[in-house]
């Protein structure tokens, strides 16, 4: 794999993870537990989808095969998506929704913080802007994890259950592959080892404050999302998300 190919792959991972998580959050429109939470969830979703578009625009230029960001989103099948498995997991209850967001936000924050210093000026610019939004996302999700974990007996149980359910998908966040190493060596992406240490450190700190127990570091993990191997959930997301564009290909007016 050339550096350009590795860069395309890496950008798709960033874009697809933002897009799929944003789509998951959009499913909660009209279903959130409170109006204020619905507005916050939708704002987070819009932030992620906006960030995804910036990444898609860059990767579309690099691929240069006639596809624009819309075609990359709406005309690829599940095995072509490179999102983290965590982002495609169902919303379930509010504890699972916020637990999923928290685990992602910690990874996202430290990843963008590193990318803001990338040797690739285009990436550094996108990441610097996105980092401001990710900082807010992390503050909000971590506060909810602590509030639910150190709240009532019922909220603690639900939040601990959420951690236990989602933990098996977190290994992929901090387990590097050849693409991650190639980006780090080129000075484009984050160094995998400090990223993993930062993620574990913040996750453990917040979960401790929330009186929650994290999973074991050596626990068995689901992997493969970064290589196009997904859970059954992604297919259902894409079926809904891509229906209109596939039913009416190349439609430009209504």
N, C-alpha and C positions, 0 to 999 in steps of 0.2 A: 504494500500500500504506500503510495506516494504521500508527501506531506499535504498536498492539495486535497487528495482523497480523504485523508484522515481529518482534515479541517472540515470538509463537507459533512462527514459522518458526525463529527463532534457538534457542529452547528445544528444538525437535525435533532440530535439528542436534546439540546437545549430548547429548541423550538417545539418539538413534539411534546416534551414534558410539560412545558408551559401551556400548550394548547389543550392537551387532554385534561389536565387538572382544572383549567379554566372551564372546560365543558362540563366536567363533573360538578363544579360549583354552580354553574348556570342551571343545573337540574333542580336546584333548591329554590329557584325563583317562585314565590308564592307558597313555599312549604317550610320556610325557616320558622323557628320557635317564637320569634318576636320580630317586629318591623325593623327595629334598629339592626338586628343581626342579619336580616335579609339584605338591607342596604349595604352593610359591611361585606357580606359574602359576595354580593354582585359587584361591588367595587374592586374587591380582590380578583374576581374572575376577569373583569375588564382589564385590570392591570396586567394579568398574566397573558391574556390574549393579545394585548398591545405589544408586550415584549416578544411574544412568539412571532408576530408579524415582522418585527425588526430583524429577528434571526432568519426568518424565511426569506426576506428580501435579499439578505446577504448570500445565503446559500443558493438561491435561485440564480444570482449573478455568477456564482462560481460554477454551478452545474452547467448553465448556459445551454439548455436543451429546449428552450421555448416555454418551459413551465414557469408560471408566475407563482406568488405565494398562495393564491386561491387554489390553483391546481395541485400544489404540493399538499395542501390540507385536505381537499375534497376529492382528489382522484387517485390517492394511494390506498392500497389495501393494508390490512392489519400487519402482515409480515414485512411491509416496507416502513412501518413506523418504528421509531427508535426511542420512544418515551420510557421513562423509568416505570417499572411495574407498580410501584407505590401509587402513582398518579391515577391509575385506571381502576383502583379498588373502589367498590361501591360506597356511597355516603353512609348507609346504615343509620345509626342514631347520631345525635349532635356530638357525642364524645368521640366517635370514630371519625367524623368529619374534621373535628379540630385536632385530633391526634395525627391524622394523615397530613393535615396542613402544617402542623408543628414540625414533624420529622422532615418534611420537604423544605419548609422555610429555613431551618437551620442549615441544611445542605445548600440551599439556594443563596442564602446570605453570604456564607463563606466562599462559595464558588464565584459569585458576582464580585465580591470584594477583591478576590485575586484577579479576575478577568478585567477589572477596572485598571489594572496595571499591566495588561497584556502588551506584548510587543506588536500585536496587530492593532493598529489605531482604530479601525472600524469596530472591532470587538470591544476595545477599551471604552469607546464612546457609548455604545449600546449598554454595556454593563454599568457604567457610571450612572446613567440615567435610571436604569432598572434597580440599582442598589438602593436608591431612596425609597422606592416602593417596597422592596423586599424587607427593608429595615422595619417599616411599619407592619408588614405582614407578620414578621417574626415576633414583634412586640405583642401584637394582638393574640396570636395563637398561643404563645407561651403563657400569657396571662390567663387565657381560658383553661389551659391544661392545669395550671396551679389552682385556679378557682374551683374547677371540678374535682381535681384530685384531693384537695384539702378542704372540701366542702362537707356536704352531708354524707351519710353512710351510703345512700343510693348513688349519688354523683361520684363518690370515690370508687365504688364497685364498677360502675359503667366506664369510668376513665381507665381503670386498671385493665378491664376487659379489652378496651380499645388498644391499649399499649400491647397487650398480649397478642391480639389479632394482627396488628400491623407490623410488629417487630420483625417477622420473618421476611418482610419486603424491604427492610432498611439496609441490609448488607450490600445491595446493589448500589446504593448511594455512595459508598466509600470503598468499594472494591474496584481498583483500576484494571483496565485491560490495555492492549497494545495502543489503541487510539488515545486513551488518557495519557499514557506514558509519552507518546509521540508529541502530543500537544504541550506537555510539561517540558520536554527536552527542547522544544522550539521556542520556549518562552511565551507561548500563546495561552496555554491553560494552566490551572493550578497544580502545584506539586501534590501528588496524591497522599503522601504520608502526613504532612501537616494538615491537609484538609480532613483526613480521617480523625486525627487527634482533636482538631477543633470541634468537629461534629460530635464526637463522643463526649468531650468535655462539657459542651453546652447542654447536650441532651441529659447527661447525668446530673448536672447542676439543677436544671429545671425540674426533672422528675423527683429529685431529692426534696426540693422545696415543696413539691406537690404531694409529698408522702406516697409516691408511687415507686414501684420496683421495675427497673428496666430488664429487658431480656438479657440472656447471656451473650457475651461477645462472640463465643464460639458456637452459637446456636446455628442450626441448619437454616440456610436462606434460599429463597426463591431468586433465581437469576435469569437473565436472558433478554430482558426488555431492550437493552441497548443493542442487541443483535437481531431484533425482530421476532423474538420468541415471547409470546404474550399469554396472559390468562384469557379465559373465555370472555371476560368482561369487555375487552377492547372492541371485539367484533360488534357487540351491541351498541357501544358508544358510536362507532363509525356508521353503523346502519342508520341511526337516527340523525347524526350530524351531517352525513353526506347524501341523504336521500334526495333532496331537491336538486342538487347539482348533478347527480347521476341520472335522475329521471328526466331532466331537461338540460342535457349537455350543451354548453356554449350559448345558453340563453342570455340575452343581454337586455331585454325589455319585457314588460308584463302588461 
